[in-house]
């Protein structure tokens, strides 16, 4: 059960939740004040002695203090009852040793988020915790204790404002403290729940961010595995099935030459022609899986080759100074091939242009045609799958194709060259 559900039930005042709320807020006030002293002392002493290098380790320890503070806060949040809080997703160092551990911790965002929370706790949160406990619990309890104070000292100063020195007034003040204590119990629950939600949101952001990052990385790994499988299939077809078909075609050709004129020669000629067609189709399939020109010479040469094979005349105006990462080249190449195939099949265009290049850390390609327009990725043109593939690389694919044309397909992918042009 959470504190929010407990507040909505009738038995809240008889439950342990008011006491848990007081414990959470009071311990937060004490813990936050200690954190403030540690951070201020570490920053001041470390900064003052940094000029002689003595303070540098102290500054590093101060920067790392958010890690234990966040761990303690996650443990304390169980008192507030706001639900589970994700643990910090700190990366495991790839090598043993204190130096590597410190390097990893100081470079990851989770460490600095937890330090920011520790600073917020020391400067803002703990004074609020103390004020809530003082007014919601301290004031009602002081009013209830007024008769005891009068009996002990002969008088009592009610919240430092007025003096009570008679028994009727003392018991009247004590009676006023009862409803205030009941209201304060609910106020403590609300404050503890709100305070816990704030801590949960701030401390839980690290885990959510790392999970998103890991999801993106897993998508990239899947694309890389898919590309590796494509290259394996291409290699097996090229070195296996294609060579067997070449041998079969040569054997049929020799048998055709040796056979006397007649039905057998005609059948061998037909078989030889069909084998040549199958070989041509297999070569085209291999080229479509992973063109050798793309692997050997890069995107610019591969786009020029695709333009030469297009039934519609294509002008290529690319400026790419160097090789790009293999996933980027592959995705961009297949976008161009799909776009040119759609131009030939659906646009009725007389000419197309592929332009663009790499600049400002991004690859940009524009594929234009002077066709009838009206193209849409929702019409089964295959662009939706390409857009998903580009998005894995943090890229963007956009289509502009008004009725009557022209059509413009643009792809942008952030990347950096892996090697300069030869």
Secondary structure, DSSP 8 states (H G I E B T S, - for coil): --HHHHHTSGGGTTSSHHHHHHHHHHHHHHHHHHHHHHHHHHHHHHHHHGGGTHHHHHHHHHHHHHHHHHHHHHHHHHHHT------------SS-SHHHHHHHHHHSHHHHHHHHHHHHIIIIIHHHHHHHHIIIIIHHHHHHTHHHHHHHHS-EEETTTEEE-SHHHHHHHHHHHHHHHHHHHHHHHHHHHHHHHHHHHHHHHHHHHHHHHHHHHHHHHHHHHHHHHHHHHHHHIIIIIHHHHHHHHHHHHHHHHHS-TTHHHHHHHHHHHHHHHHHHHHHHHHHHHS-HHHHHH-HHHHHHHHHHH-SS-EEEEEE--SB--HHHHHHHHHHHHHHHHHIIIII--S-EEEEEEEETTEEEEEEEE-S-----GGGSSSHHHHHHHHHHTT-EEEEEE-TT--EEEEEEEE---SB---
